[in-house]
Amino acid sequence: MKRGEKRTLKGQKLNGTKPSGSVRIISGRFRGRKLPVVDVQGLRPTTDKNREMLFSWLMAYTTDAICLDAFAGSGGLGFEALSRYAEKCTFIELDRMAAKKLVDNIQLLGLSSQQAAVVQGNTLQVLNTLIQPYDLIFLDPPFNQNLLPATIERINEKSLLAINGVIYIECEGSQYSVPDNWRLIKEKRTAQVLARVYQRIG
């Protein structure tokens, strides 16, 4: 679940303080677990169907991966990766309440600080502080804020995507470009969303 202008959770009261639903982990060691989602204005769900599609794409890349969920929201993508035996995931989230809920859900799943970490702050600023390359990066930023170009540029400049690593990008259109050494390996388009996976080849 991310912030943006897609549909909000059914029955959600947008007051920024109360739990408004949950995200369900689809497969892996935490299969079927439901994680509470904080009620924050603009959060939008990544559907079970879309996550199931994505992780079928990523099946060969998830186990033992070092992951970055760069616009975490509910953390649905990062937690799904951890359930499927990723080694570690770092979650970046701007909203304080959502970041606190990520910490709560890490504890709920019994994950250690070596397995999951939350950084609360602006993604572009946080990326400047990172030095470790990641095997798997999720980029699902708020829609209609044109965050992808600068985010991709920052990841490339700092070599945050490991060689042979993969990056998932979900957005409302294709108004971005990627480095020449990122090869498109998966793509799905709908009327509202463009989903792509790239692999760094050198």
C-alpha positions as CSV (number, residue, x, y, z in Angstrom):
1,M,0.0,0.0,0.0
2,K,1.3,3.4,-1.0
3,R,0.4,7.0,-0.9
4,G,-1.2,8.3,-4.1
5,E,-4.4,9.0,-5.9
6,K,-5.6,5.4,-6.4
7,R,-8.5,4.1,-4.4
8,T,-8.3,4.1,-0.6
9,L,-9.2,1.2,1.7
10,K,-12.9,0.3,1.8
11,G,-14.5,2.0,4.8
12,Q,-11.4,4.1,5.6
13,K,-11.8,7.2,7.7
14,L,-9.0,9.6,6.7
15,N,-8.2,11.2,10.0
16,G,-4.5,10.1,10.1
17,T,-4.7,8.3,13.5
18,K,-6.7,5.1,13.5
19,P,-6.1,1.7,12.0
20,S,-8.1,1.4,8.8
21,G,-7.6,-2.2,7.6
22,S,-4.8,-4.6,7.0
23,V,-2.5,-6.0,4.3
24,R,-2.4,-9.8,3.9
25,I,0.8,-11.6,3.2
26,I,0.2,-13.9,0.3
27,S,2.9,-16.6,0.5
28,G,6.0,-17.8,2.3
29,R,6.7,-18.2,6.0
30,F,4.2,-15.5,7.0
31,R,1.5,-16.7,4.6
32,G,-2.0,-15.5,5.6
33,R,-0.8,-13.1,8.3
34,K,-2.7,-9.8,8.3
35,L,-0.7,-6.7,9.2
36,P,-2.6,-3.6,10.5
37,V,-2.5,-0.6,8.2
38,V,-2.5,2.9,9.7
39,D,-5.0,5.4,8.5
40,V,-3.0,8.0,6.6
41,Q,-4.5,10.4,4.0
42,G,-3.9,9.1,0.5
43,L,-2.7,5.6,1.2
44,R,-3.7,3.3,-1.6
45,P,-3.7,-0.5,-1.6
46,T,-1.5,-2.7,-3.7
47,T,-3.9,-5.5,-4.4
48,D,-3.3,-9.2,-3.6
49,K,-3.6,-9.9,-7.3
50,N,-0.9,-7.4,-8.3
51,R,1.4,-8.6,-5.5
52,E,0.9,-12.2,-6.5
53,M,1.8,-11.3,-10.1
54,L,4.9,-9.3,-9.1
55,F,6.3,-12.0,-6.9
56,S,5.7,-14.6,-9.5
57,W,8.0,-12.4,-11.6
58,L,10.5,-12.1,-8.8
59,M,10.5,-15.7,-7.8
60,A,14.2,-16.2,-8.9
61,Y,15.4,-13.0,-7.2
62,T,13.8,-12.9,-3.7
63,T,15.5,-15.6,-1.6
64,D,18.4,-14.2,0.3
65,A,18.0,-10.8,-1.3
66,I,18.9,-7.5,0.3
67,C,15.8,-5.4,-0.4
68,L,14.9,-1.7,-0.3
69,D,11.2,-0.6,-0.2
70,A,11.8,3.0,-1.1
71,F,8.2,4.4,-0.7
72,A,7.1,1.8,1.8
73,G,3.5,2.9,2.8
74,S,2.2,-0.2,4.5
75,G,5.3,-2.1,3.6
76,G,3.3,-4.8,1.8
77,L,6.0,-5.3,-0.9
78,G,8.9,-5.5,1.6
79,F,7.0,-7.8,4.0
80,E,6.0,-10.1,1.2
81,A,9.7,-10.3,0.2
82,L,10.7,-11.1,3.7
83,S,8.0,-13.7,3.9
84,R,9.6,-15.3,0.8
85,Y,13.0,-15.5,2.5
86,A,14.6,-12.3,1.5
87,E,17.6,-11.7,3.9
88,K,16.8,-8.1,4.8
89,C,14.5,-5.2,3.9
90,T,15.0,-1.5,4.6
91,F,11.8,0.4,4.5
92,I,11.8,4.2,3.8
93,E,8.6,6.0,4.7
94,L,7.9,9.8,4.9
95,D,4.8,9.7,7.1
96,R,5.6,9.3,10.8
97,M,2.5,7.4,11.7
98,A,3.0,5.0,8.8
99,A,6.7,4.5,9.7
100,K,5.7,3.7,13.3
101,K,3.2,1.1,12.1
102,L,6.0,-0.5,10.0
103,V,8.1,-0.8,13.2
104,D,5.1,-2.3,15.0
105,N,4.5,-4.8,12.2
106,I,8.2,-5.8,12.2
107,Q,7.9,-6.6,15.9
108,L,4.6,-8.4,15.3
109,L,6.3,-10.8,12.8
110,G,9.2,-11.3,15.2
111,L,11.8,-9.9,12.7
112,S,15.1,-8.8,14.1
113,S,16.9,-5.5,13.3
114,Q,19.2,-7.5,11.1
115,Q,16.2,-8.6,9.0
116,A,14.2,-5.4,8.8
117,A,14.8,-1.7,9.4
118,V,12.7,1.4,9.0
119,V,14.0,4.9,8.1
120,Q,11.5,7.7,8.5
121,G,12.1,10.5,6.1
122,N,12.2,11.9,2.5
123,T,13.2,9.1,0.1
124,L,15.6,11.3,-1.9
125,Q,17.3,12.5,1.2
126,V,17.6,9.1,2.7
127,L,19.0,7.6,-0.5
128,N,21.9,10.0,-0.2
129,T,22.8,8.4,3.1
130,L,22.8,4.8,1.8
131,I,26.0,3.0,0.6
132,Q,25.0,-0.6,0.4
133,P,23.9,-2.0,-3.0
134,Y,20.5,-3.8,-3.0
135,D,19.6,-7.0,-4.8
136,L,15.9,-6.0,-5.0
137,I,14.4,-2.5,-5.0
138,F,10.7,-1.6,-4.9
139,L,9.8,1.9,-6.3
140,D,6.0,2.5,-6.0
141,P,5.9,6.2,-5.2
142,P,2.9,8.5,-4.7
143,F,1.2,9.1,-8.0
144,N,1.1,12.5,-9.7
145,Q,4.2,13.8,-7.9
146,N,6.8,13.1,-10.5
147,L,9.1,11.5,-8.0
148,L,10.5,8.7,-10.2
149,P,13.0,10.6,-12.4
150,A,15.0,12.0,-9.5
151,T,14.7,8.7,-7.5
152,I,16.0,6.6,-10.4
153,E,18.8,9.1,-11.0
154,R,19.8,9.0,-7.3
155,I,19.8,5.2,-7.3
156,N,22.0,5.1,-10.4
157,E,24.4,7.8,-9.2
158,K,25.0,6.0,-5.9
159,S,25.0,2.5,-7.5
160,L,22.4,1.3,-5.1
161,L,21.1,-1.4,-7.4
162,A,23.6,-4.3,-7.3
163,I,24.9,-5.8,-10.6
164,N,22.3,-8.4,-11.6
165,G,19.9,-6.9,-9.1
166,V,16.3,-6.1,-10.1
167,I,14.1,-3.1,-9.5
168,Y,10.3,-3.0,-9.6
169,I,8.7,0.3,-10.8
170,E,5.0,1.0,-10.5
171,C,3.6,4.3,-11.7
172,E,0.7,6.0,-13.5
173,G,2.6,6.3,-16.8
174,S,6.0,6.0,-18.4
175,Q,7.2,9.5,-17.7
176,Y,10.7,8.4,-16.7
177,S,13.8,6.9,-18.2
178,V,16.3,4.4,-16.9
179,P,20.0,3.9,-17.3
180,D,21.3,2.1,-20.3
181,N,22.4,-0.9,-18.2
182,W,18.9,-1.5,-16.8
183,R,17.3,-4.2,-19.0
184,L,13.5,-4.5,-19.0
185,I,12.5,-8.1,-18.1
186,K,8.8,-7.8,-17.2
187,E,6.0,-5.4,-18.0
188,K,2.3,-5.1,-17.4
189,R,0.0,-2.2,-18.4
190,T,-3.5,-1.4,-17.3
191,A,-5.6,1.7,-17.9
192,Q,-4.3,3.2,-14.6
193,V,-1.0,1.6,-13.8
194,L,2.3,0.7,-15.5
195,A,4.3,-2.1,-13.8
196,R,7.8,-2.9,-14.9
197,V,10.8,-4.9,-13.6
198,Y,14.3,-4.1,-14.8
199,Q,17.6,-5.9,-14.2
200,R,21.0,-4.2,-13.9
201,I,23.3,-5.9,-16.4
202,G,26.5,-4.1,-15.7
